[in-house]
Amino acid sequence: MSPIRKTASIFALVFLFFCDDAFTTASGNGTENRNLDFFEFRTLITSDFLEQHLSVFSSDSLMGRGTGQAGIRMAADYLANQLAAFDVTPLGDDGTYFQHFNLEAERTREIIYSLKSTADADSTTIWTETASSGSPARLYNEFAGEVSLSGGISFAGLGIRDPESETDHLADAGAAGNWVLIFRDYHEDAEKNEHAESLLEDRISNLLFRERVRGVLVIEHFDSEIFTHEALRRSTLIGKPTAIRLPDRGGRGSFSTGVKSVHPELAADLLGLDSVDELRELHSVISTDPAAFRGSRLPYYLSSEAARESITLQEKNVLGFVEGCHPELKEEVIVMTAHYDHMGIGQPDETGDMIFNGADDNGSGTVTTLAMANTIKQAKEQGYCLDRSILFLFVAAEEHGLLGSRYYSDNPVIPIEQTVANFNLDMFGRIDYEYEETGKDYIYIIGAEIISSDLDQMLKQANSQTENLILDMRYNDLDDRNQFYRRSDHWNFGRLQVPFIFFFSGLHDNYHLPSDTIDLIPFDLLEKRARLIFATLVEVANAPERPVVDNQQFIQRTRGSR
């Protein structure tokens, strides 16, 4: 038997049998009492259920669920199989759970490197190499995009410019507009000083954006075998789709600089050294006394040409549907969204991990939405049917500009005019900086009161009768500098004047990193948040009147956003 009392279940069956009369009284205290019975079903949403599905969804086997990569198709199939197991109705194309759509993208077939000597009046090509997927060269991308770049080469030691300590490795290098060759770290035996803890990323950022260099060549390996192994791993990223966009819509451009790691033997050749051992010695000398070093121009010109091509990606949203039972209100729908894509396989972190598991972003929202589908379907099977219908919409390509939800909102399977609200779950499973010390039960709310006072009242009513979480509204401001109200999939409903609630748990240090893993999810708190969403869903689905957009500032802000 469900957590609902047996007598209540019998009453529900009688209630549905005489539905025409029953629905006419579903208002006021009648609706409130009926909702309390519905609320009891929230205990079917358990931390065990959430952890079970997230352990699959954020595993290495799904390869980070990157758009255009193999893992995203596996993730879509997993969601469809679970919805089928819950007996949730498919609402996609041709009786499937999938709404198919195409995206346009760019892909690099290969990168062609060419090094010329400029010591004489006439430049001479010294070598050329081609890198492709699974076939590395003596240079590989550290980070930044695969773009075509060319320029002279300057040597700048450790890449430091600090007038206070009279350390300037760029003074005589002529770095602007050229490639800059630097050592990644201080020598392990060098005496530490104020620069020793300077992150490579900070030095590179300074070179790229203040010094305006063409690109950065990094010497980080002094072992040829280690370099070759890492170059082979990194070469698998060549061909990963970039500049992903909907057809006839603009996309995000590629980063127009390059940061590449250099084979130690090539680095030694560039610096006129006879061996990698001499390269090590030079590294030690510069690290030991950074202030004594001055950079210089090298007699070489490096071209890195990315052979690019346009491709079409076939992506899909996943749609499951539970129909309501009110003879009129069932034609209206609440859409629950969670994006199921993440960053896929990308540049490794300091541990060498290349899989961006996305446990919080957005495995947490995805498995919670699965839990909603399962619970609402079980409630209906036991005689507790919501008045309005619910569409569970798992959208693709959020990480590339909310593309899956944009496609759905432009091509809805249920007219937007019949969509009464959107609940969006994104980065929903963690404890952020503000609450990590107190450990309080909270959830950030974005939307609701800045859009619809009706929706706000329903949320607070559900919370007071169930989980009593802290409903933190600190980001719920149309002028908040983070602009969270337009940074996830709810925006594609809000721009069409559909009231929404974005349930969010805040930012953390693992955002868009391979370290966003399941072990950092507090499942007891995730369970409470999920149960609150279920209760709020019941309130909105059974309300006699749909919530209206009544915040004039929001109406003005979204005017013309279609």
Backbone torsions as a table, in degrees:
resi	resn	phi	psi	omega
1	MET	NA	147.8	178.3
2	SER	-69.5	172.9	175.7
3	PRO	-66.6	-7.5	177.7
4	ILE	-78.7	142.3	179.3
5	ARG	-60.4	143.1	-178.4
6	LYS	-58.1	-40.6	-179.0
7	THR	-65.2	-35.5	178.5
8	ALA	-66.1	-36.6	179.0
9	SER	-66.2	-40.3	177.7
10	ILE	-63.1	-42.2	178.0
11	PHE	-60.1	-39.4	-178.1
12	ALA	-63.3	-38.4	179.4
13	LEU	-64.8	-41.9	177.1
14	VAL	-64.6	-40.8	179.6
15	PHE	-57.2	-45.5	-179.3
16	LEU	-70.7	-33.0	-179.6
17	PHE	-62.0	-38.3	178.1
18	PHE	-104.2	45.1	-169.3
19	CYS	-60.8	-37.2	-176.0
20	ASP	-58.4	-42.0	178.4
21	ASP	-76.7	-37.2	-175.2
22	ALA	-64.0	-43.4	-175.6
23	PHE	-68.5	-22.9	178.0
24	THR	-71.1	-17.0	-179.6
25	THR	-106.4	6.1	-176.2
26	ALA	-80.1	70.9	178.2
27	SER	-154.1	164.8	177.3
28	GLY	58.9	-137.6	-178.3
29	ASN	-63.1	-30.0	179.2
30	GLY	-60.7	-45.7	178.0
31	THR	-64.5	-41.4	-178.1
32	GLU	-62.8	-46.2	179.7
33	ASN	-64.7	-40.3	178.3
34	ARG	-62.7	-39.5	179.5
35	ASN	-65.5	-35.2	178.0
36	LEU	-59.4	-38.2	175.9
37	ASP	-66.4	-40.8	176.1
38	PHE	-60.4	-39.9	-175.5
39	PHE	-57.3	-30.0	-177.0
40	GLU	-62.8	-23.9	178.9
41	PHE	-68.9	-14.2	-178.9
42	ARG	-63.4	-20.0	179.3
43	THR	-69.7	-11.1	172.5
44	LEU	-71.9	-18.1	176.9
45	ILE	-85.9	108.2	-173.8
46	THR	-121.4	156.9	176.1
47	SER	-61.8	-33.0	178.9
48	ASP	-64.0	-44.3	178.2
49	PHE	-60.0	-47.2	-177.0
50	LEU	-64.3	-43.1	-179.0
51	GLU	-68.1	-38.6	179.4
52	GLN	-57.8	-47.6	-177.4
53	HIS	-76.6	-35.2	179.9
54	LEU	-70.2	-29.7	177.6
55	SER	-63.3	-28.4	174.6
56	VAL	-83.1	-46.7	-169.2
57	PHE	-69.8	-28.4	179.9
58	SER	-106.0	17.0	-179.0
59	SER	-78.9	162.0	177.4
60	ASP	-61.5	-24.6	-176.5
61	SER	-63.6	-24.5	177.3
62	LEU	-93.0	3.9	167.7
63	MET	52.6	34.8	174.6
64	GLY	79.6	0.0	172.8
65	ARG	53.2	43.3	-178.0
66	GLY	-77.7	139.6	177.4
67	THR	-59.3	129.4	-178.7
68	GLY	81.9	1.1	178.9
69	GLN	-109.8	165.7	-172.3
70	ALA	-63.6	-34.3	-175.0
71	GLY	-63.5	-31.2	-177.8
72	ILE	-67.5	-33.2	178.2
73	ARG	-70.5	-37.3	175.9
74	MET	-64.3	-39.3	179.1
75	ALA	-64.1	-42.7	178.8
76	ALA	-62.0	-42.6	178.4
77	ASP	-63.7	-38.7	178.5
78	TYR	-60.8	-46.3	-179.8
79	LEU	-62.6	-44.4	179.8
80	ALA	-62.5	-41.5	179.3
81	ASN	-64.4	-37.9	178.9
82	GLN	-69.2	-42.1	177.9
83	LEU	-61.4	-39.3	177.5
84	ALA	-64.3	-40.4	179.2
85	ALA	-64.5	-32.1	177.8
86	PHE	-80.9	-5.5	-177.3
87	ASP	64.1	36.0	174.4
88	VAL	-85.2	137.6	-173.6
89	THR	-69.7	129.6	174.5
90	PRO	-70.9	143.3	179.8
91	LEU	-135.3	28.0	178.5
92	GLY	-96.5	-157.0	-177.2
93	ASP	-72.0	135.0	171.9
94	ASP	53.1	40.9	176.4
95	GLY	77.0	11.6	177.9
96	THR	-98.2	179.5	174.8
97	TYR	-89.3	4.4	-170.3
98	PHE	-112.0	132.5	167.3
99	GLN	-104.6	106.7	-174.1
100	HIS	-84.0	145.2	173.4
101	PHE	-155.5	158.6	-179.0
102	ASN	-104.3	147.1	172.6
103	LEU	-123.7	151.0	173.0
104	GLU	-99.6	148.7	-178.5
105	ALA	-154.9	172.2	173.6
106	GLU	-116.5	150.4	178.9
107	ARG	-142.9	141.6	176.4
108	THR	-92.3	120.1	176.5
109	ARG	-75.1	-42.5	-177.8
110	GLU	-162.0	162.9	175.8
111	ILE	-121.1	123.6	-177.0
112	ILE	-105.3	119.8	-179.8
113	TYR	-103.4	140.7	177.5
114	SER	-141.6	127.4	-179.8
115	LEU	-115.9	127.5	179.4
116	LYS	-117.9	144.8	172.2
117	SER	-87.8	134.2	179.2
118	THR	-117.2	21.9	-177.8
119	ALA	-67.0	-36.0	179.4
120	ASP	-98.2	177.4	179.6
121	ALA	-61.8	-37.5	178.2
122	ASP	-100.2	130.0	178.7
123	SER	-74.3	146.2	-178.3
124	THR	-126.6	129.6	178.0
125	THR	-72.4	123.7	-178.6
126	ILE	-90.8	-46.3	176.7
127	TRP	-156.8	157.4	170.6
128	THR	-133.5	144.1	177.3
129	GLU	-143.1	152.7	178.4
130	THR	-122.7	129.5	176.2
131	ALA	-108.1	135.7	174.3
132	SER	-142.6	177.9	-177.2
133	SER	-60.3	119.8	-179.3
134	GLY	83.6	-0.1	-178.8
135	SER	-135.3	93.8	-173.1
136	PRO	-81.8	169.7	173.9
137	ALA	-120.8	-168.7	179.5
138	ARG	-86.3	11.2	171.0
139	LEU	-136.4	143.4	171.6
140	TYR	-141.8	156.0	-178.0
141	ASN	-70.3	124.4	171.2
142	GLU	-77.5	-56.6	169.5
143	PHE	-159.8	179.2	-170.8
144	ALA	83.1	177.4	-168.6
145	GLY	-86.9	173.1	176.2
146	GLU	-92.4	91.1	-176.6
147	VAL	-127.3	160.0	178.5
148	SER	-82.1	126.5	-179.1
149	LEU	-141.0	148.9	175.5
150	SER	-152.5	151.2	178.9
151	GLY	170.6	172.9	174.2
152	GLY	-69.2	176.4	-178.5
153	ILE	-124.4	131.4	175.1
154	SER	-118.0	146.0	176.2
155	PHE	-103.2	125.3	-174.9
156	ALA	-128.5	34.1	172.6
157	GLY	56.8	-108.9	177.1
158	LEU	-103.3	2.4	177.3
159	GLY	73.9	30.0	-175.4
160	ILE	-101.0	136.4	168.4
161	ARG	-132.8	108.7	-175.4
162	ASP	-143.9	95.3	-177.6
163	PRO	-57.9	-32.4	-176.2
164	GLU	-61.6	-37.9	179.4
165	SER	-100.0	10.7	-178.9
166	GLU	53.6	40.1	177.3
167	THR	-111.2	116.8	-178.1
168	ASP	-143.9	97.2	-179.6
169	HIS	-84.0	-0.7	-176.6
170	LEU	-110.3	-6.4	-170.2
171	ALA	-54.3	-45.8	-175.6
172	ASP	-111.1	15.7	-171.9
173	ALA	-87.2	-21.6	-175.4
174	GLY	58.5	49.5	-168.2
175	ALA	-76.7	-33.9	-173.6
176	ALA	-57.0	128.6	178.7
177	GLY	80.9	2.0	-178.8
178	ASN	-121.5	166.5	166.9
179	TRP	-69.5	144.2	176.9
180	VAL	-120.9	124.5	179.7
181	LEU	-95.2	124.0	-179.6
182	ILE	-138.6	157.7	168.8
183	PHE	-80.9	144.5	-177.3
184	ARG	-69.4	-51.7	-171.6
185	ASP	-129.9	168.5	170.5
186	TYR	-67.9	152.7	174.7
187	HIS	-63.0	142.0	-173.7
188	GLU	-61.1	-23.8	-179.5
189	ASP	-97.4	-0.9	-177.4
190	ALA	-72.5	146.0	177.3
191	GLU	-69.3	134.2	-176.7
192	LYS	-72.6	142.9	172.2
193	ASN	-138.3	-167.7	-173.3
194	GLU	-65.6	-16.3	179.8
195	HIS	-92.8	-12.5	-169.7
196	ALA	-62.1	-29.4	-178.7
197	GLU	-93.7	3.4	-180.0
198	SER	-64.2	123.5	-178.0
199	LEU	-70.6	145.6	176.1
200	LEU	-55.6	-42.3	-178.0
201	GLU	-59.7	-36.9	179.8
202	ASP	-67.5	-42.2	180.0
203	ARG	-67.2	-40.8	179.3
204	ILE	-65.1	-42.2	178.4
205	SER	-58.7	-41.7	178.4
206	ASN	-63.7	-42.1	179.7
207	LEU	-64.4	-43.5	-175.4
208	LEU	-72.8	-42.5	-168.6
209	PHE	-104.9	-18.9	174.8
210	ARG	-103.6	-45.7	-177.2
211	GLU	-84.9	-12.6	175.5
212	ARG	59.2	43.8	177.6
213	VAL	-77.8	161.1	-179.7
214	ARG	-71.3	-44.3	179.7
215	GLY	-168.2	172.6	-176.6
216	VAL	-122.2	130.9	174.9
217	LEU	-107.5	120.7	-171.0
218	VAL	-108.9	128.7	173.2
219	ILE	-96.8	105.3	-179.2
220	GLU	-123.5	-12.7	-178.8
221	HIS	-118.0	139.3	173.5
222	PHE	-118.8	14.5	177.6
223	ASP	-125.6	118.4	-174.8
224	SER	-63.9	-36.8	-179.2
225	GLU	-66.7	-41.3	178.3
226	ILE	-63.2	-43.5	178.4
227	PHE	-59.1	-47.5	-176.6
228	THR	-62.3	-39.8	177.9
229	HIS	-63.1	-44.7	-179.0
230	GLU	-69.7	-37.5	178.5
231	ALA	-62.4	-37.4	178.4
232	LEU	-65.3	-43.9	177.5
233	ARG	-60.6	-46.7	-176.9
234	ARG	-67.5	-28.6	-178.1
235	SER	-65.1	-22.5	178.8
236	THR	-65.9	-16.0	178.3
237	LEU	-82.4	-14.5	176.3
238	ILE	-67.2	128.5	-175.9
239	GLY	101.6	-6.2	175.9
240	LYS	-66.4	131.8	-177.1
241	PRO	-61.3	141.6	175.5
242	THR	-135.5	173.7	-179.6
243	ALA	50.1	45.7	-176.5
244	ILE	-76.0	136.1	-175.5
245	ARG	-158.8	160.9	169.3
246	LEU	-74.0	147.6	178.1
247	PRO	-55.1	140.2	177.6
248	ASP	66.9	15.1	175.5
249	ARG	-127.3	148.9	-179.8
250	GLY	-67.4	155.6	177.8
251	GLY	-126.5	-178.7	178.8
252	ARG	-83.9	129.7	-179.1
253	GLY	-75.6	166.2	178.0
254	SER	-78.9	150.8	175.7
255	PHE	-65.6	126.8	-167.6
256	SER	-93.3	26.4	171.9
257	THR	-132.8	171.2	-179.8
258	GLY	-134.1	145.5	174.4
259	VAL	-129.5	115.5	-171.6
260	LYS	-128.5	142.5	174.2
261	SER	-87.0	143.4	-172.5
262	VAL	-112.6	135.0	173.2
263	HIS	-56.7	134.6	-175.7
264	PRO	-59.4	-34.2	178.9
265	GLU	-69.1	-37.0	176.1
266	LEU	-66.4	-41.1	178.2
267	ALA	-60.9	-42.3	178.4
268	ALA	-61.9	-43.1	178.6
269	ASP	-60.7	-44.8	-179.0
270	LEU	-60.1	-35.0	-177.2
271	LEU	-91.2	5.4	177.7
272	GLY	71.4	25.9	-179.8
273	LEU	-96.0	155.1	-175.6
274	ASP	-87.3	-15.2	-175.2
275	SER	-160.7	167.7	174.7
276	VAL	-68.7	-29.1	176.3
277	ASP	-61.7	-40.4	176.8
278	GLU	-66.4	-33.9	176.2
279	LEU	-62.3	-41.6	176.6
280	ARG	-60.9	-43.5	-178.9
281	GLU	-63.0	-41.8	178.1
282	LEU	-62.7	-41.6	177.3
283	HIS	-58.3	-43.8	-179.3
284	SER	-65.1	-42.5	-179.2
285	VAL	-61.9	-47.3	-178.5
286	ILE	-65.9	-39.8	-179.2
287	SER	-67.1	-35.2	-176.9
288	THR	-70.7	-37.2	-178.7
289	ASP	-137.1	74.4	-174.8
290	PRO	-59.1	-33.8	-175.5
291	ALA	-67.3	-21.2	-177.1
292	ALA	-82.1	-11.4	-173.6
293	PHE	-90.3	142.4	171.0
294	ARG	-130.5	141.3	-177.7
295	GLY	-76.2	177.2	-179.0
296	SER	-159.4	158.4	172.5
297	ARG	-80.6	141.0	177.0
298	LEU	-105.1	151.0	-174.7
299	PRO	-83.8	54.4	-177.5
300	TYR	-141.1	157.3	177.3
301	TYR	-132.5	124.8	-176.3
302	LEU	-114.0	129.7	175.0
303	SER	-115.1	131.3	175.3
304	SER	-123.1	105.7	-174.9
305	GLU	-108.7	117.2	178.4
306	ALA	-91.7	118.5	177.5
307	ALA	-84.0	106.9	-171.8
308	ARG	-105.2	154.9	175.1
309	GLU	-145.0	152.7	176.4
310	SER	-88.0	139.0	-179.7
311	ILE	-135.4	164.2	174.6
312	THR	-113.1	129.6	177.0
313	LEU	-103.7	133.9	176.6
314	GLN	-100.5	108.5	-176.9
315	GLU	-115.7	173.8	-178.7
316	LYS	-155.8	139.4	165.2
317	ASN	-84.6	155.4	179.2
318	VAL	-114.5	126.7	-172.8
319	LEU	-126.4	126.0	171.7
320	GLY	-126.1	150.1	-168.6
321	PHE	-137.7	132.8	170.2
322	VAL	-121.2	114.5	-176.2
323	GLU	-75.0	141.2	174.4
324	GLY	-75.9	176.4	-174.3
325	CYS	-119.2	-5.3	175.7
326	HIS	-71.3	133.0	-175.0
327	PRO	-59.2	-25.1	179.5
328	GLU	-110.6	-46.1	-174.4
329	LEU	-69.7	-18.2	179.0
330	LYS	-65.4	-16.2	175.9
331	GLU	-74.4	-14.0	176.2
332	GLU	-95.4	154.2	-173.6
333	VAL	-138.0	143.9	167.2
334	ILE	-102.8	128.4	-179.4
335	VAL	-102.0	122.1	174.4
336	MET	-100.9	122.9	-177.8
337	THR	-116.2	145.2	169.7
338	ALA	-152.6	129.2	178.1
339	HIS	-82.6	134.6	-175.6
340	TYR	-103.0	-1.3	176.8
341	ASP	-86.5	163.3	171.9
342	HIS	-145.7	-149.1	-170.6
343	MET	-91.9	-10.4	176.5
344	GLY	74.4	-144.7	176.3
345	ILE	-97.4	128.3	-175.1
346	GLY	-146.6	-164.3	-178.5
347	GLN	-59.5	133.4	-175.6
348	PRO	-69.5	154.7	173.9
349	ASP	-86.1	-169.1	-175.5
350	GLU	-66.4	-17.2	177.0
351	THR	-89.0	-8.3	-177.1
352	GLY	93.0	0.2	-178.7
353	ASP	-73.5	128.3	-178.5
354	MET	-109.2	-3.5	-177.5
355	ILE	-99.0	120.2	178.5
356	PHE	-91.2	94.4	-170.2
357	ASN	-68.3	-30.4	176.3
358	GLY	59.7	46.5	179.6
359	ALA	-63.8	-44.5	177.1
360	ASP	-83.5	-42.4	-174.1
361	ASP	-109.8	91.6	-1.6
362	ASN	-130.6	45.2	174.2
363	GLY	-58.9	-36.4	-178.1
364	SER	-62.4	-46.2	178.9
365	GLY	-69.3	-34.2	-178.3
366	THR	-66.8	-49.6	-177.5
367	VAL	-71.1	-28.2	175.2
368	THR	-67.3	-39.3	176.7
369	THR	-66.3	-36.6	172.6
370	LEU	-59.0	-43.0	179.4
371	ALA	-61.9	-38.2	177.6
372	MET	-62.2	-45.2	-179.0
373	ALA	-61.2	-44.5	-179.9
374	ASN	-63.1	-44.5	-175.7
375	THR	-69.5	-45.0	-179.1
376	ILE	-65.5	-38.0	177.7
377	LYS	-66.0	-42.1	178.3
378	GLN	-64.3	-39.6	177.8
379	ALA	-60.9	-43.9	-179.9
380	LYS	-62.8	-40.4	-179.9
381	GLU	-64.4	-24.0	178.7
382	GLN	-98.6	14.0	172.8
383	GLY	97.8	3.4	-179.8
384	TYR	-108.3	94.0	-175.3
385	CYS	-109.5	128.5	178.0
386	LEU	-67.4	153.4	178.8
387	ASP	-66.0	-50.0	-179.0
388	ARG	-92.7	162.1	179.2
389	SER	-85.3	158.2	179.6
390	ILE	-125.0	129.7	173.1
391	LEU	-109.0	123.2	176.6
392	PHE	-97.6	112.2	-170.9
393	LEU	-118.1	107.6	176.2
394	PHE	-97.1	114.2	-170.3
395	VAL	-104.6	149.4	179.8
396	ALA	-98.6	164.6	168.7
397	ALA	59.0	30.1	174.1
398	GLU	-63.8	-38.5	-175.3
399	GLU	-66.5	-10.1	-179.3
400	HIS	-111.1	21.1	175.9
401	GLY	115.7	33.3	177.5
402	LEU	58.6	40.4	-169.1
403	LEU	-74.3	-40.8	-179.7
404	GLY	-64.8	-42.8	178.7
405	SER	-71.6	-30.6	175.4
406	ARG	-64.7	-42.8	179.3
407	TYR	-63.2	-45.1	179.8
408	TYR	-62.0	-45.5	-176.0
409	SER	-65.8	-25.9	174.5
410	ASP	-84.6	-19.2	-177.8
411	ASN	-136.2	59.8	-173.2
412	PRO	-71.5	144.2	175.7
413	VAL	-78.9	-21.9	171.4
414	ILE	-122.6	128.6	-173.8
415	PRO	-51.0	141.7	178.4
416	ILE	-57.2	-33.5	179.6
417	GLU	-62.2	-22.5	179.0
418	GLN	-97.2	2.9	179.2
419	THR	-92.4	112.9	-172.3
420	VAL	-89.8	-23.1	-179.3
421	ALA	-166.3	158.4	172.7
422	ASN	-124.7	129.2	170.4
423	PHE	-107.4	121.9	-178.8
424	ASN	-117.7	131.0	-179.8
425	LEU	-115.9	117.1	-178.4
426	ASP	-150.5	128.2	-174.6
427	MET	49.8	68.5	-163.8
428	PHE	-114.9	-3.9	-165.9
429	GLY	-113.8	4.6	-173.3
430	ARG	-113.4	176.7	170.6
431	ILE	-112.5	124.6	-171.6
432	ASP	-90.4	-173.5	-176.8
433	TYR	-57.3	-39.5	-174.1
434	GLU	-67.6	-30.2	-172.8
435	TYR	-113.9	0.3	-175.5
436	GLU	-66.7	-25.0	179.1
437	GLU	-84.4	-40.3	-175.1
438	THR	-82.4	-29.3	-179.0
439	GLY	66.6	21.7	-178.3
440	LYS	-73.6	152.3	178.0
441	ASP	-81.7	112.3	-173.6
442	TYR	-141.9	167.6	166.7
443	ILE	-153.6	138.7	174.7
444	TYR	-81.1	136.3	178.4
445	ILE	-114.3	124.7	176.2
446	ILE	-127.0	129.8	-171.4
447	GLY	107.0	-137.5	177.3
448	ALA	47.8	-103.3	-170.6
449	GLU	-66.0	-24.1	178.0
450	ILE	-84.5	3.3	178.7
451	ILE	-126.1	-52.8	-171.0
452	SER	-141.1	116.6	176.7
453	SER	-65.8	-29.7	176.9
454	ASP	-63.3	-48.7	-178.2
455	LEU	-64.0	-37.5	178.0
456	ASP	-62.9	-43.4	-179.9
457	GLN	-64.7	-40.0	179.5
458	MET	-65.2	-40.6	177.0
459	LEU	-60.6	-49.2	-177.0
460	LYS	-66.7	-34.9	176.4
461	GLN	-63.2	-46.1	179.4
462	ALA	-63.0	-41.4	-178.7
463	ASN	-65.1	-43.5	-178.1
464	SER	-65.5	-26.8	-177.9
465	GLN	-94.7	-3.3	-177.4
466	THR	-132.5	-91.3	-166.0
467	GLU	-89.5	-22.0	-179.5
468	ASN	52.3	46.8	174.5
469	LEU	-75.9	158.6	168.8
470	ILE	-72.1	118.1	177.0
471	LEU	-93.1	91.9	-173.7
472	ASP	-83.0	121.9	-175.5
473	MET	-106.2	17.9	-172.1
474	ARG	-61.6	-29.3	178.6
475	TYR	-95.8	1.8	-173.9
476	ASN	-87.9	67.4	-174.4
477	ASP	-146.5	126.3	-179.2
478	LEU	-63.7	-18.3	179.3
479	ASP	-105.4	8.2	176.4
480	ASP	-59.7	136.5	-174.7
481	ARG	-63.4	-24.3	179.2
482	ASN	-74.6	-23.9	-180.0
483	GLN	54.1	40.3	-179.2
484	PHE	-63.6	-21.5	-176.7
485	TYR	-67.2	-11.8	178.3
486	ARG	-127.7	16.6	-171.9
487	ARG	-108.3	10.4	173.0
488	SER	-142.5	-173.3	-166.5
489	ASP	-66.7	-19.4	176.7
490	HIS	-58.7	-27.4	-176.7
491	TRP	-60.9	-34.3	-178.6
492	ASN	-71.7	-10.6	169.3
493	PHE	-96.6	-41.8	179.1
494	GLY	-59.1	-38.0	-179.9
495	ARG	-63.3	-20.0	178.1
496	LEU	-101.5	17.4	176.5
497	GLN	68.5	28.3	171.5
498	VAL	-94.2	121.9	179.3
499	PRO	-64.5	144.2	-177.0
500	PHE	-139.4	160.4	166.1
501	ILE	-126.0	124.9	173.8
502	PHE	-101.5	114.2	178.6
503	PHE	-93.4	124.7	-165.7
504	PHE	-146.2	142.5	179.8
505	SER	-109.5	0.5	173.0
506	GLY	103.7	175.0	-177.1
507	LEU	-88.4	159.5	179.0
508	HIS	-154.8	172.2	-173.4
509	ASP	-71.4	-11.1	-177.3
510	ASN	-99.2	8.3	-178.1
511	TYR	-59.1	124.5	178.8
512	HIS	54.9	39.7	174.8
513	LEU	-129.2	157.2	176.0
514	PRO	-59.7	-18.1	-177.6
515	SER	-79.9	2.0	174.6
516	ASP	-77.6	83.6	-170.6
517	THR	-120.6	164.8	-171.3
518	ILE	-64.7	-28.0	-177.3
519	ASP	-65.8	-13.0	-179.5
520	LEU	-96.5	3.4	-178.8
521	ILE	-91.3	122.1	174.7
522	PRO	-83.1	95.0	-169.8
523	PHE	-67.4	-26.0	177.1
524	ASP	-65.3	-39.6	177.6
525	LEU	-74.5	-37.4	176.5
526	LEU	-59.8	-39.2	177.1
527	GLU	-59.7	-44.8	-179.7
528	LYS	-64.3	-42.2	179.0
529	ARG	-62.9	-43.3	180.0
530	ALA	-62.5	-40.6	-179.6
531	ARG	-66.7	-35.0	174.9
532	LEU	-63.6	-42.9	180.0
533	ILE	-62.5	-41.7	177.9
534	PHE	-58.8	-46.1	-179.0
535	ALA	-63.7	-39.7	178.5
536	THR	-66.4	-37.7	177.2
537	LEU	-61.1	-42.9	178.0
538	VAL	-61.1	-44.8	-179.9
539	GLU	-58.0	-46.8	-176.8
540	VAL	-71.9	-41.0	-177.2
541	ALA	-65.6	-32.0	-176.7
542	ASN	-100.3	1.4	-179.7
543	ALA	-66.0	138.3	179.0
544	PRO	-59.6	-34.1	-179.1
545	GLU	-121.7	144.5	177.7
546	ARG	-71.9	147.5	176.9
547	PRO	-67.2	144.1	-178.4
548	VAL	-113.5	151.6	173.8
549	VAL	-79.6	115.0	-175.6
550	ASP	-131.2	9.1	175.8
551	ASN	-90.0	111.9	-173.5
552	GLN	-65.3	-32.9	178.3
553	GLN	-64.6	-41.6	177.9
554	PHE	-65.3	-41.3	179.3
555	ILE	-59.9	-43.4	179.4
556	GLN	-68.0	-39.4	-176.9
557	ARG	-66.2	-33.5	-176.1
558	THR	-95.7	-3.9	-179.6
559	ARG	-62.3	127.8	179.9
560	GLY	83.1	9.8	-177.7
561	SER	-86.1	-0.4	-175.8
562	ARG	-68.0	NA	NA
